[in-house]
Amino acid sequence: MISCWRGSFAPVTGFEAPQWLAAVYLGAFGSALTFYLWAFALERTTPTRVAISVTVNPITASLVGAALLDEPLRWNLVAGIVTVFAGIWIATTKGRRHAPAQLCAKPPA
């Protein structure tokens, strides 16, 4: 509704069959199938591994776009890739884990 009011929806009125097919494709495969596969993976592995696959997806898309479509690789993309891989490393590295402190510890008898 807001898009119609602001006029942001106007380019869609000029869509022809190829653009509508692309939109349906993105809706069916880019959203619905991806959500199904995400839920399917959650039943079979840990949430951390599933989250890793979700965070690697945009990186893969950016690198494939750069390789196949000659899209530019700028510093902000490289910084984002490094940040995502650092997050994955933090999430998957088994460091020192301390046992949770007892909040209501009983005094020794």
N, C-alpha and C positions, 0 to 999 in steps of 0.2 A: 504494500500500500504506500509506504513512504517513497519507494522508488518511482512509482507512478506519479506521485505528487511532485517530486523533485525533477522529474523528467529523465531520470537515469535509466528507465526501462525503454526509452525510445529506440535505441539501436536494435532491440529484439524484434521490433515490428518489421524490420527489414530482413529478418532471417528467411532463408530459403531452405529447401530440403537438405542440402549438405550440412548446414549449420544445426538444424533440428536433429538430424541423425547423430551429429557429434555430441550434442547436448544429451540425447538419450543414451548414447554409448557411455559418456562420462557418468551419468546418473546410475546406469545399470552396473557397469564394471568398476568404475572408479569409486563408487560409494557402496552400493548394495553388496556386490561380490566381495569387496575388501572387508566390509563389516562382518560378513558371514565367515570369511577365512580367519579374521581376527578372533571371533567367538569360537570357531573350530580349534584354533591353536590354543586358546585359553583352556580348553578341556583336556589338552594333551601335554602341556608344558607349564612352566612357571610364568607368572605375570611379568617378571623381569625380562625373560626372553622375548615375550610377545611385545613388550614395550620397546625393546631394542629394535625389533623388526619395523615397528612403526616409525621410530626416529631415523632409521637408515633410509627409509623410502624417499624422502625429499632430497637427500644427498645423492642417491642413485639417479633420481630424475634430473637433477641439476647436471651431474656429470655426463649422463647420456645426452642431454640437450646440448651440452658443450661439444661433445664428440660428434654427434650426428647433425646438429643444426647450426653449428658454429656460434652458439650463444657465448657471450663473454664470461670469462671467469675473473671476477673482480675480487678485491681484497675482502669485501664483506662476505662473499660466499666462502672464501677460504677460511675466514675467521669463524663462520658458522659451522663449517665442517669440523674444524679443530675443536670447537666447543662441544659439538654433539659427540665426537669421539671421546672427549674428556669425560663427558657425562656418562657415556656407556662404560668407560673404564672404571669410574667411581662406583657405578651401580653393580658392576660384576666382579670387582676385585674383593677378595675376602681378606680384609684387613683385621686389625685387632678389634674384636667385638667384646665389649664389657657386658657382663651380666647386669640386667636391670637392678637398680638399687631397691631394697625393700623399704617401702614407705612407712610401714607400721611394724617395724621389727620388734619382736618381743625381747625384753631385757633378759640377760642370762640368769638362770635360776640359781 
